[in-house]
Amino acid sequence: MWWLGRPHATLDHMRPLKRNDPRLYDELADQWWRPGGEFELLHWLAAARGALVPRSGRTDAILIDAGCGGGLLAPHVAGLGYRHIGVDLGRSGLELSKQRGMTVLGGDVTALPLADGIADVVVAGEILEHVTDLPATVAELCRVLRPGGLLVLDTINATWLGRFVSITLAERFGAAPVGIHDPELFVDPGDLTTQCAKHGVHLKVRGVRPSVPGLIRWLFLPVAARGAMIPTRSTQVLYQGIGRKEDTQ
């Protein structure tokens, strides 16, 4: 019944996996670039994330996309002057990223296979709510960032509202694949800001939310809505963070 929300496209053939199991992304590999698919909202978040990345002023600039998934950020930073390097555990996502012109590396965000201070920009989009060691992950994101470099991220807040919207509502109405998130891993912005400051990155956060018309079109019509994430005062559900690493020179 359409009024009960859009159906999940892939649930019938998925193996029963625990929440936040990385293998879920391989099960859903065909959804990364499917118009109106299970990852539609991730496209909106990628666009909002890309809007925070400035044009490079260096000919050899590098952007590290930590937890790059299927490469959704690629079209939003193309032409900004960066070598776009994606790191992820999922082979299917890395292959899709490679097809979109990214350099890809298999690896864990808690131990990035990259040298210190290599990146002009580090992007961590919708990955922090999936890691089991937040301090180690933040340390790695900051380690590979050069002095003066920019950290851009977005994630889900560890509030009751964040859990209700991202789990109860999103899974019920088809706005997120069932089991893709573990609410115990959602990230408090105060904790995240403190962790970043330990490594010389002074993070500022702001809330974001999906545009209501776009969300309604996507949930109840069998087409890609291509809506947008828009800024909001509340960080209670989704939020972005941006900060520069101290230049000690």
Accessible surface in RSA format (square Angstrom, percent):
REM  Atomic radii and reference values for relative SASA: ProtOr
REM  Chains: A
REM  Algorithm: Lee & Richards
REM  Probe-radius: 1.40
REM  Slices: 20
REM RES _ NUM      All-atoms   Total-Side   Main-Chain    Non-polar    All polar
REM                ABS   REL    ABS   REL    ABS   REL    ABS   REL    ABS   REL
RES MET A   1   148.65  77.0  90.83  60.1  57.83 137.7  81.25  69.1  67.41  89.3
RES TRP A   2   177.94  71.4 163.78  79.3  14.15  33.2 152.37  81.2  25.57  41.5
RES TRP A   3   137.23  55.1 123.72  59.9  13.51  31.7 109.10  58.2  28.13  45.6
RES LEU A   4    67.77  37.7  66.35  47.5   1.41   3.6  66.35  46.6   1.41   3.8
RES GLY A   5    11.34  14.0   0.00   N/A  11.34  14.0   0.60   1.6  10.74  24.1
RES ARG A   6    34.78  14.6  26.50  13.5   8.28  19.7   9.67  13.2  25.11  15.2
RES PRO A   7   112.16  81.7  98.91  90.2  13.25  48.2 109.47  90.4   2.68  16.7
RES HIS A   8    33.25  18.2  13.15   9.1  20.10  51.4  13.12  13.5  20.12  23.4
RES ALA A   9    56.86  52.3  16.96  26.2  39.90  90.8  27.03  38.1  29.83  79.0
RES THR A  10     3.93   2.8   3.45   3.5   0.47   1.1   3.68   4.9   0.25   0.4
RES LEU A  11    68.85  38.3  54.46  39.0  14.39  36.2  54.59  38.3  14.27  38.4
RES ASP A  12   153.72 107.7 116.34 115.8  37.38  88.4  41.62  98.0 112.09 111.8
RES HIS A  13   111.59  61.0  86.84  60.4  24.75  63.3  72.55  74.8  39.05  45.4
RES MET A  14    29.99  15.5  11.41   7.6  18.58  44.2  11.53   9.8  18.47  24.5
RES ARG A  15   126.55  53.1 120.08  61.2   6.47  15.4  63.99  87.5  62.55  37.9
RES PRO A  16   136.06  99.2 106.00  96.6  30.05 109.2 118.44  97.8  17.61 109.5
RES LEU A  17    39.68  22.1   6.51   4.7  33.17  83.4  11.98   8.4  27.70  74.5
RES LYS A  18   156.23  76.2 139.53  85.6  16.71  39.8  92.60  83.3  63.64  67.8
RES ARG A  19    89.77  37.7  77.62  39.6  12.16  28.9  36.81  50.3  52.96  32.1
RES ASN A  20    25.62  17.7  16.19  15.6   9.44  22.7   5.32  12.8  20.31  19.6
RES ASP A  21     7.65   5.4   7.28   7.2   0.37   0.9   0.62   1.5   7.02   7.0
RES PRO A  22    80.70  58.8  73.28  66.8   7.42  27.0  76.11  62.8   4.59  28.5
RES ARG A  23   121.73  51.1 120.87  61.6   0.86   2.1  49.36  67.5  72.37  43.9
RES LEU A  24     5.40   3.0   5.40   3.9   0.00   0.0   5.40   3.8   0.00   0.0
RES TYR A  25    52.35  24.4  52.35  29.8   0.00   0.0  43.75  32.9   8.60  10.6
RES ASP A  26    70.84  49.6  55.49  55.2  15.35  36.3  26.98  63.5  43.86  43.7
RES GLU A  27    27.32  15.7  15.62  11.8  11.70  27.8   8.47  16.4  18.85  15.4
RES LEU A  28     0.36   0.2   0.36   0.3   0.00   0.0   0.36   0.3   0.00   0.0
RES ALA A  29    26.76  24.6  21.67  33.4   5.09  11.6  21.99  31.0   4.77  12.6
RES ASP A  30    95.37  66.8  69.72  69.4  25.65  60.6  52.70 124.0  42.67  42.6
RES GLN A  31     3.66   2.0   2.83   2.1   0.82   2.0   0.00   0.0   3.66   2.8
RES TRP A  32    14.75   5.9  14.75   7.1   0.00   0.0  14.10   7.5   0.65   1.1
RES TRP A  33    66.54  26.7  49.29  23.9  17.25  40.5  50.53  26.9  16.01  26.0
RES ARG A  34   102.63  43.1  95.07  48.5   7.56  18.0  29.44  40.2  73.19  44.4
RES PRO A  35    93.29  68.0  81.21  74.0  12.09  43.9  81.21  67.0  12.09  75.1
RES GLY A  36     6.05   7.5   0.00   N/A   6.05   7.5   2.58   7.1   3.47   7.8
RES GLY A  37     0.18   0.2   0.00   N/A   0.18   0.2   0.18   0.5   0.00   0.0
RES GLU A  38     4.30   2.5   1.13   0.9   3.17   7.6   0.75   1.5   3.55   2.9
RES PHE A  39     4.77   2.4   3.35   2.1   1.42   3.7   4.62   2.8   0.16   0.5
RES GLU A  40     1.00   0.6   0.12   0.1   0.88   2.1   0.30   0.6   0.70   0.6
RES LEU A  41    29.23  16.3  29.23  20.9   0.00   0.0  29.23  20.5   0.00   0.0
RES LEU A  42    42.40  23.6  41.66  29.8   0.74   1.9  41.66  29.3   0.74   2.0
RES HIS A  43    14.88   8.1  12.61   8.8   2.27   5.8   5.34   5.5   9.54  11.1
RES TRP A  44     4.08   1.6   1.67   0.8   2.41   5.7   3.51   1.9   0.57   0.9
RES LEU A  45     6.26   3.5   6.21   4.4   0.05   0.1   6.21   4.4   0.05   0.1
RES ALA A  46     0.13   0.1   0.13   0.2   0.00   0.0   0.13   0.2   0.00   0.0
RES ALA A  47    40.99  37.7  34.06  52.6   6.93  15.8  34.44  48.5   6.55  17.3
RES ALA A  48    17.27  15.9   7.31  11.3   9.96  22.6  15.65  22.0   1.62   4.3
RES ARG A  49    17.02   7.1  17.02   8.7   0.00   0.0   0.34   0.5  16.68  10.1
RES GLY A  50     4.28   5.3   0.00   N/A   4.28   5.3   0.79   2.2   3.49   7.8
RES ALA A  51    87.59  80.5  45.42  70.1  42.17  95.9  58.88  82.9  28.71  76.0
RES LEU A  52    35.98  20.0  25.72  18.4  10.26  25.8  30.02  21.1   5.96  16.0
RES VAL A  53     8.84   5.8   0.00   0.0   8.84  21.3   0.38   0.3   8.46  22.9
RES PRO A  54    56.74  41.4  45.35  41.3  11.39  41.4  56.57  46.7   0.17   1.0
RES ARG A  55   167.94  70.5 144.04  73.4  23.90  56.9  61.00  83.4 106.94  64.8
RES SER A  56    23.84  20.1   1.52   2.0  22.33  51.4   4.70  10.0  19.14  26.8
RES GLY A  57    84.73 104.5   0.00   N/A  84.73 104.5  40.90 112.2  43.83  98.2
RES ARG A  58   108.00  45.3  95.72  48.8  12.28  29.2  39.30  53.7  68.70  41.6
RES THR A  59   150.53 107.1 111.23 112.8  39.30  93.7  91.80 123.3  58.73  88.8
RES ASP A  60    97.01  68.0  80.66  80.3  16.35  38.7  44.65 105.1  52.36  52.2
RES ALA A  61     2.60   2.4   0.44   0.7   2.16   4.9   0.44   0.6   2.16   5.7
RES ILE A  62    24.11  13.7  24.11  18.0   0.00   0.0  24.11  17.4   0.00   0.0
RES LEU A  63     0.00   0.0   0.00   0.0   0.00   0.0   0.00   0.0   0.00   0.0
RES ILE A  64     0.00   0.0   0.00   0.0   0.00   0.0   0.00   0.0   0.00   0.0
RES ASP A  65     5.16   3.6   5.16   5.1   0.00   0.0   0.00   0.0   5.16   5.1
RES ALA A  66     0.00   0.0   0.00   0.0   0.00   0.0   0.00   0.0   0.00   0.0
RES GLY A  67    13.26  16.4   0.00   N/A  13.26  16.4   1.37   3.8  11.89  26.6
RES CYS A  68    10.88   8.2   0.00   0.0  10.88  25.6   2.08   5.3   8.80   9.5
RES GLY A  69     9.54  11.8   0.00   N/A   9.54  11.8   9.54  26.2   0.00   0.0
RES GLY A  70     0.00   0.0   0.00   N/A   0.00   0.0   0.00   0.0   0.00   0.0
RES GLY A  71     0.00   0.0   0.00   N/A   0.00   0.0   0.00   0.0   0.00   0.0
RES LEU A  72     8.69   4.8   7.79   5.6   0.90   2.3   7.79   5.5   0.90   2.4
RES LEU A  73     2.93   1.6   1.51   1.1   1.42   3.6   1.51   1.1   1.42   3.8
RES ALA A  74     8.45   7.8   5.72   8.8   2.73   6.2   6.52   9.2   1.93   5.1
RES PRO A  75    73.99  53.9  45.72  41.7  28.27 102.8  53.13  43.9  20.86 129.6
RES HIS A  76    69.69  38.1  48.45  33.7  21.25  54.3  35.44  36.5  34.25  39.9
RES VAL A  77     6.51   4.3   2.85   2.6   3.66   8.8   2.85   2.5   3.66   9.9
RES ALA A  78    76.96  70.8  46.91  72.4  30.06  68.4  57.31  80.7  19.65  52.1
RES GLY A  79    63.71  78.6   0.00   N/A  63.71  78.6  41.30 113.3  22.42  50.2
RES LEU A  80    28.12  15.7  27.79  19.9   0.33   0.8  27.93  19.6   0.19   0.5
RES GLY A  81    46.23  57.0   0.00   N/A  46.23  57.0  37.16 102.0   9.07  20.3
RES TYR A  82    34.21  16.0   6.31   3.6  27.90  72.6   3.64   2.7  30.57  37.7
RES ARG A  83   133.15  55.9 122.72  62.6  10.44  24.8  49.98  68.3  83.17  50.4
RES HIS A  84    19.32  10.6  13.64   9.5   5.68  14.5  11.96  12.3   7.36   8.6
RES ILE A  85     6.36   3.6   6.36   4.7   0.00   0.0   6.36   4.6   0.00   0.0
RES GLY A  86     0.00   0.0   0.00   N/A   0.00   0.0   0.00   0.0   0.00   0.0
RES VAL A  87     0.00   0.0   0.00   0.0   0.00   0.0   0.00   0.0   0.00   0.0
RES ASP A  88    24.11  16.9  22.42  22.3   1.69   4.0   1.69   4.0  22.42  22.4
RES LEU A  89   108.28  60.3  82.52  59.0  25.76  64.8  84.03  59.0  24.25  65.3
RES GLY A  90    16.38  20.2   0.00   N/A  16.38  20.2  15.30  42.0   1.08   2.4
RES ARG A  91   209.08  87.8 202.19 103.1   6.88  16.4  74.51 101.8 134.57  81.6
RES SER A  92    33.11  28.0  22.21  29.6  10.90  25.1  29.94  63.8   3.16   4.4
RES GLY A  93     3.52   4.3   0.00   N/A   3.52   4.3   2.56   7.0   0.97   2.2
RES LEU A  94    18.56  10.3  18.55  13.3   0.01   0.0  18.56  13.0   0.00   0.0
RES GLU A  95    90.96  52.2  88.14  66.7   2.81   6.7  39.44  76.3  51.51  42.1
RES LEU A  96    36.89  20.5  36.89  26.4   0.00   0.0  36.89  25.9   0.00   0.0
RES SER A  97     0.00   0.0   0.00   0.0   0.00   0.0   0.00   0.0   0.00   0.0
RES LYS A  98   126.92  61.9 117.15  71.9   9.77  23.3  60.22  54.2  66.70  71.0
RES GLN A  99   114.39  64.0  75.32  55.0  39.07  93.0  36.28  77.2  78.11  59.2
RES ARG A 100    87.33  36.7  61.77  31.5  25.56  60.9  29.10  39.8  58.23  35.3
RES GLY A 101    70.67  87.2   0.00   N/A  70.67  87.2  38.29 105.1  32.38  72.5
RES MET A 102     8.88   4.6   1.29   0.9   7.59  18.1   1.73   1.5   7.16   9.5
RES THR A 103    49.06  34.9  42.92  43.5   6.14  14.6  29.29  39.3  19.77  29.9
RES VAL A 104    38.70  25.5  21.42  19.4  17.28  41.6  21.42  18.6  17.28  46.9
RES LEU A 105    59.91  33.4  57.06  40.8   2.85   7.2  59.91  42.1   0.00   0.0
RES GLY A 106    56.72  69.9   0.00   N/A  56.72  69.9  23.84  65.4  32.88  73.6
RES GLY A 107    16.04  19.8   0.00   N/A  16.04  19.8  13.66  37.5   2.38   5.3
RES ASP A 108    55.55  38.9  52.27  52.0   3.28   7.7  14.98  35.2  40.57  40.5
RES VAL A 109    10.54   6.9   9.19   8.3   1.35   3.3   9.19   8.0   1.35   3.7
RES THR A 110    44.95  32.0  32.06  32.5  12.89  30.7  17.13  23.0  27.82  42.0
RES ALA A 111    66.68  61.3  53.16  82.0  13.52  30.7  56.45  79.5  10.23  27.1
RES LEU A 112     8.16   4.5   0.00   0.0   8.16  20.5   0.00   0.0   8.16  22.0
RES PRO A 113    66.61  48.5  34.79  31.7  31.82 115.7  50.37  41.6  16.24 100.9
RES LEU A 114    24.88  13.9   8.59   6.1  16.29  40.9  15.82  11.1   9.06  24.4
RES ALA A 115    65.40  60.1  50.42  77.8  14.99  34.1  60.54  85.3   4.86  12.9
RES ASP A 116   104.63  73.3  83.26  82.9  21.36  50.5  30.53  71.8  74.10  73.9
RES GLY A 117    30.39  37.5   0.00   N/A  30.39  37.5  11.98  32.9  18.41  41.2
RES ILE A 118    57.68  32.8  42.08  31.3  15.61  37.6  48.62  35.0   9.07  24.6
RES ALA A 119     0.00   0.0   0.00   0.0   0.00   0.0   0.00   0.0   0.00   0.0
RES ASP A 120     9.43   6.6   6.91   6.9   2.51   5.9   5.79  13.6   3.63   3.6
RES VAL A 121     3.22   2.1   3.22   2.9   0.00   0.0   3.22   2.8   0.00   0.0
RES VAL A 122     0.00   0.0   0.00   0.0   0.00   0.0   0.00   0.0   0.00   0.0
RES VAL A 123     0.10   0.1   0.10   0.1   0.00   0.0   0.10   0.1   0.00   0.0
RES ALA A 124     0.00   0.0   0.00   0.0   0.00   0.0   0.00   0.0   0.00   0.0
RES GLY A 125     9.88  12.2   0.00   N/A   9.88  12.2   0.99   2.7   8.90  19.9
RES GLU A 126    22.45  12.9  13.75  10.4   8.71  20.7   8.81  17.0  13.64  11.1
RES ILE A 127    29.11  16.6  29.11  21.7   0.00   0.0  29.11  21.0   0.00   0.0
RES LEU A 128     1.27   0.7   0.06   0.0   1.21   3.0   0.06   0.0   1.21   3.3
RES GLU A 129     0.00   0.0   0.00   0.0   0.00   0.0   0.00   0.0   0.00   0.0
RES HIS A 130    26.33  14.4  16.30  11.3  10.03  25.7  13.26  13.7  13.07  15.2
RES VAL A 131    15.41  10.1   6.54   5.9   8.87  21.4  11.03   9.6   4.38  11.9
RES THR A 132   121.27  86.3  87.29  88.5  33.98  81.0  58.24  78.2  63.03  95.3
RES ASP A 133    63.18  44.3  61.03  60.7   2.15   5.1  19.36  45.6  43.82  43.7
RES LEU A 134    26.28  14.6  23.19  16.6   3.09   7.8  23.19  16.3   3.09   8.3
RES PRO A 135    68.36  49.8  66.05  60.2   2.31   8.4  66.53  54.9   1.83  11.4
RES ALA A 136    31.58  29.0  23.06  35.6   8.52  19.4  30.30  42.7   1.28   3.4
RES THR A 137     0.32   0.2   0.32   0.3   0.00   0.0   0.32   0.4   0.00   0.0
RES VAL A 138     0.78   0.5   0.78   0.7   0.00   0.0   0.78   0.7   0.00   0.0
RES ALA A 139    29.75  27.4  27.37  42.2   2.38   5.4  27.44  38.6   2.31   6.1
RES GLU A 140    24.00  13.8  24.00  18.2   0.00   0.0   4.38   8.5  19.62  16.0
RES LEU A 141     0.88   0.5   0.88   0.6   0.00   0.0   0.88   0.6   0.00   0.0
RES CYS A 142     1.12   0.8   1.06   1.2   0.06   0.1   1.12   2.8   0.00   0.0
RES ARG A 143    69.17  29.0  58.92  30.0  10.26  24.4  51.90  70.9  17.27  10.5
RES VAL A 144     0.00   0.0   0.00   0.0   0.00   0.0   0.00   0.0   0.00   0.0
RES LEU A 145     0.01   0.0   0.01   0.0   0.00   0.0   0.01   0.0   0.00   0.0
RES ARG A 146    69.14  29.0  69.14  35.2   0.00   0.0  18.11  24.7  51.03  30.9
RES PRO A 147    51.81  37.8  48.58  44.3   3.22  11.7  48.58  40.1   3.22  20.0
RES GLY A 148    19.15  23.6   0.00   N/A  19.15  23.6  14.82  40.7   4.33   9.7
RES GLY A 149     0.32   0.4   0.00   N/A   0.32   0.4   0.32   0.9   0.00   0.0
RES LEU A 150    10.11   5.6  10.11   7.2   0.00   0.0  10.11   7.1   0.00   0.0
RES LEU A 151     0.33   0.2   0.33   0.2   0.00   0.0   0.33   0.2   0.00   0.0
RES VAL A 152     0.25   0.2   0.25   0.2   0.00   0.0   0.25   0.2   0.00   0.0
RES LEU A 153     0.90   0.5   0.56   0.4   0.33   0.8   0.56   0.4   0.33   0.9
RES ASP A 154     1.08   0.8   1.08   1.1   0.00   0.0   0.56   1.3   0.52   0.5
RES THR A 155     0.00   0.0   0.00   0.0   0.00   0.0   0.00   0.0   0.00   0.0
RES ILE A 156     4.10   2.3   4.10   3.1   0.00   0.0   4.10   2.9   0.00   0.0
RES ASN A 157     3.54   2.4   3.54   3.4   0.00   0.0   0.00   0.0   3.54   3.4
RES ALA A 158    32.11  29.5  13.74  21.2  18.37  41.8  13.74  19.3  18.37  48.7
RES THR A 159    25.53  18.2  21.38  21.7   4.16   9.9  25.53  34.3   0.00   0.0
RES TRP A 160   182.27  73.1 174.11  84.3   8.16  19.2 150.59  80.3  31.68  51.4
RES LEU A 161    55.99  31.2  55.99  40.1   0.00   0.0  55.99  39.3   0.00   0.0
RES GLY A 162     0.00   0.0   0.00   N/A   0.00   0.0   0.00   0.0   0.00   0.0
RES ARG A 163    85.28  35.8  84.37  43.0   0.92   2.2  36.24  49.5  49.05  29.7
RES PHE A 164    85.04  42.5  82.12  50.9   2.92   7.6  84.80  51.4   0.24   0.7
RES VAL A 165    50.62  33.3  50.16  45.4   0.46   1.1  50.16  43.6   0.46   1.2
RES SER A 166    10.47   8.8   6.58   8.8   3.89   9.0   5.90  12.6   4.57   6.4
RES ILE A 167    22.14  12.6  21.53  16.0   0.61   1.5  21.53  15.5   0.61   1.6
RES THR A 168    74.49  53.0  64.68  65.6   9.81  23.4  48.90  65.7  25.59  38.7
RES LEU A 169    66.50  37.0  65.95  47.2   0.55   1.4  66.08  46.4   0.42   1.1
RES ALA A 170    13.00  12.0   9.97  15.4   3.03   6.9  13.00  18.3   0.00   0.0
RES GLU A 171    20.08  11.5  15.41  11.7   4.67  11.1   7.54  14.6  12.55  10.2
RES ARG A 172   125.46  52.7 109.83  56.0  15.62  37.2  55.00  75.2  70.46  42.7
RES PHE A 173    67.83  33.9  67.83  42.0   0.00   0.0  67.83  41.1   0.00   0.0
RES GLY A 174     0.27   0.3   0.00   N/A   0.27   0.3   0.03   0.1   0.24   0.5
RES ALA A 175    15.26  14.0   9.99  15.4   5.27  12.0   9.99  14.1   5.27  14.0
RES ALA A 176    10.79   9.9   9.78  15.1   1.01   2.3  10.79  15.2   0.00   0.0
RES PRO A 177     5.90   4.3   5.87   5.3   0.03   0.1   5.90   4.9   0.00   0.0
RES VAL A 178    64.82  42.7  60.24  54.5   4.58  11.0  60.24  52.3   4.58  12.4
RES GLY A 179     8.99  11.1   0.00   N/A   8.99  11.1   8.99  24.7   0.00   0.0
RES ILE A 180     6.24   3.6   5.94   4.4   0.30   0.7   5.94   4.3   0.30   0.8
RES HIS A 181    21.00  11.5  21.00  14.6   0.00   0.0  15.60  16.1   5.40   6.3
RES ASP A 182    36.86  25.8  36.86  36.7   0.00   0.0   1.27   3.0  35.59  35.5
RES PRO A 183    27.95  20.4  27.66  25.2   0.28   1.0  27.66  22.8   0.28   1.8
RES GLU A 184   137.35  78.9 111.77  84.6  25.58  60.9  44.98  87.0  92.37  75.4
RES LEU A 185    36.63  20.4  28.56  20.4   8.07  20.3  31.75  22.3   4.88  13.1
RES PHE A 186    13.20   6.6   0.00   0.0  13.20  34.3   0.00   0.0  13.20  37.8
RES VAL A 187     4.36   2.9   2.15   2.0   2.20   5.3   4.36   3.8   0.00   0.0
RES ASP A 188    70.12  49.1  67.04  66.7   3.08   7.3  20.98  49.4  49.14  49.0
RES PRO A 189    20.15  14.7  19.76  18.0   0.39   1.4  20.13  16.6   0.02   0.1
RES GLY A 190    41.78  51.5   0.00   N/A  41.78  51.5  37.06 101.7   4.71  10.6
RES ASP A 191    63.33  44.4  56.94  56.7   6.39  15.1  19.89  46.8  43.43  43.3
RES LEU A 192     0.13   0.1   0.13   0.1   0.00   0.0   0.13   0.1   0.00   0.0
RES THR A 193    46.13  32.8  46.06  46.7   0.07   0.2  40.52  54.4   5.61   8.5
RES THR A 194    73.69  52.4  69.51  70.5   4.17   9.9  46.69  62.7  26.99  40.8
RES GLN A 195    18.97  10.6  18.97  13.9   0.00   0.0   0.07   0.2  18.90  14.3
RES CYS A 196     0.36   0.3   0.36   0.4   0.00   0.0   0.00   0.0   0.36   0.4
RES ALA A 197    48.28  44.4  32.95  50.8  15.34  34.9  33.38  47.0  14.91  39.5
RES LYS A 198   138.89  67.8  99.84  61.3  39.06  93.0  69.44  62.5  69.45  74.0
RES HIS A 199    66.84  36.5  52.78  36.7  14.06  36.0  38.86  40.0  27.99  32.6
RES GLY A 200    13.42  16.5   0.00   N/A  13.42  16.5  11.13  30.5   2.29   5.1
RES VAL A 201     0.00   0.0   0.00   0.0   0.00   0.0   0.00   0.0   0.00   0.0
RES HIS A 202   107.84  58.9  98.83  68.7   9.01  23.1  80.83  83.3  27.01  31.4
RES LEU A 203    12.56   7.0   0.00   0.0  12.56  31.6   0.00   0.0  12.56  33.8
RES LYS A 204   161.90  79.0 155.30  95.3   6.60  15.7 102.79  92.5  59.11  63.0
RES VAL A 205    55.91  36.8  26.79  24.2  29.12  70.2  28.19  24.5  27.72  75.2
RES ARG A 206   108.03  45.4 104.04  53.0   3.99   9.5  48.17  65.8  59.86  36.3
RES GLY A 207     0.06   0.1   0.00   N/A   0.06   0.1   0.00   0.0   0.06   0.1
RES VAL A 208     5.20   3.4   1.79   1.6   3.42   8.2   1.79   1.6   3.42   9.3
RES ARG A 209    98.64  41.4  98.28  50.1   0.36   0.9  41.52  56.7  57.12  34.6
RES PRO A 210    27.00  19.7  24.98  22.8   2.01   7.3  24.98  20.6   2.01  12.5
RES SER A 211    21.96  18.6  21.48  28.7   0.48   1.1  18.45  39.3   3.50   4.9
RES VAL A 212    81.67  53.7  80.62  73.0   1.06   2.5  80.62  70.0   1.06   2.9
RES PRO A 213    82.17  59.9  75.94  69.2   6.23  22.6  81.77  67.5   0.40   2.5
RES GLY A 214     0.70   0.9   0.00   N/A   0.70   0.9   0.06   0.2   0.64   1.4
RES LEU A 215    41.97  23.4  41.97  30.0   0.00   0.0  41.97  29.5   0.00   0.0
RES ILE A 216    91.29  51.9  91.11  67.9   0.18   0.4  91.11  65.6   0.18   0.5
RES ARG A 217   107.31  45.1 106.12  54.1   1.19   2.8  46.99  64.2  60.33  36.6
RES TRP A 218     0.72   0.3   0.49   0.2   0.23   0.6   0.49   0.3   0.23   0.4
RES LEU A 219    20.61  11.5  18.40  13.2   2.21   5.6  18.40  12.9   2.21   6.0
RES PHE A 220    70.02  35.0  49.36  30.6  20.66  53.8  54.56  33.1  15.46  44.2
RES LEU A 221    92.56  51.6  86.18  61.7   6.39  16.1  87.77  61.6   4.79  12.9
RES PRO A 222   135.83  99.0  95.43  87.0  40.40 146.9 112.99  93.3  22.84 141.9
RES VAL A 223    83.63  55.0  75.61  68.4   8.02  19.3  81.99  71.2   1.64   4.4
RES ALA A 224    33.12  30.4  10.92  16.9  22.19  50.5  10.92  15.4  22.19  58.8
RES ALA A 225    13.60  12.5   0.00   0.0  13.60  30.9   2.43   3.4  11.17  29.6
RES ARG A 226   118.98  50.0  97.20  49.5  21.78  51.9  59.17  80.9  59.81  36.2
RES GLY A 227    18.59  22.9   0.00   N/A  18.59  22.9   6.55  18.0  12.03  27.0
RES ALA A 228    47.88  44.0  45.53  70.3   2.35   5.4  47.72  67.2   0.16   0.4
RES MET A 229    16.65   8.6   0.91   0.6  15.74  37.5   0.91   0.8  15.74  20.9
RES ILE A 230    58.24  33.1  58.05  43.2   0.19   0.4  58.24  41.9   0.00   0.0
RES PRO A 231    82.28  60.0  64.96  59.2  17.32  63.0  65.12  53.8  17.16 106.7
RES THR A 232    41.89  29.8  26.43  26.8  15.45  36.8  17.99  24.2  23.90  36.1
RES ARG A 233   244.45 102.6 211.33 107.7  33.11  78.8  90.21 123.3 154.24  93.5
RES SER A 234    55.63  47.0  44.46  59.3  11.17  25.7  45.88  97.7   9.75  13.7
RES THR A 235    29.42  20.9  27.01  27.4   2.40   5.7  11.18  15.0  18.24  27.6
RES GLN A 236    76.45  42.7  76.45  55.9   0.00   0.0  23.70  50.5  52.74  40.0
RES VAL A 237    30.86  20.3  29.23  26.5   1.63   3.9  29.23  25.4   1.63   4.4
RES LEU A 238    22.49  12.5  21.74  15.5   0.75   1.9  21.74  15.3   0.75   2.0
RES TYR A 239     0.06   0.0   0.00   0.0   0.06   0.1   0.00   0.0   0.06   0.1
RES GLN A 240     3.47   1.9   2.99   2.2   0.48   1.1   2.20   4.7   1.26   1.0
RES GLY A 241     0.63   0.8   0.00   N/A   0.63   0.8   0.63   1.7   0.00   0.0
RES ILE A 242    56.59  32.2  54.94  40.9   1.65   4.0  54.94  39.6   1.65   4.5
RES GLY A 243     6.33   7.8   0.00   N/A   6.33   7.8   6.33  17.4   0.00   0.0
RES ARG A 244   126.56  53.1 118.69  60.5   7.88  18.8  54.37  74.3  72.20  43.8
RES LYS A 245    41.61  20.3  38.57  23.7   3.04   7.2  20.80  18.7  20.81  22.2
RES GLU A 246    85.32  49.0  74.02  56.0  11.30  26.9  31.62  61.2  53.71  43.8
RES ASP A 247    87.34  61.2  59.62  59.3  27.72  65.5  21.26  50.0  66.08  65.9
RES THR A 248   121.25  86.2  83.64  84.8  37.61  89.6  68.92  92.6  52.33  79.1
RES GLN A 249   194.48 108.8 127.51  93.2  66.97 159.4  72.99 155.4 121.49  92.1
END  Absolute sums over single chains surface
CHAIN  1 A    11499.1       9031.5       2467.6       7023.4       4475.7
END  Absolute sums over all chains
TOTAL         11499.1       9031.5       2467.6       7023.4       4475.7
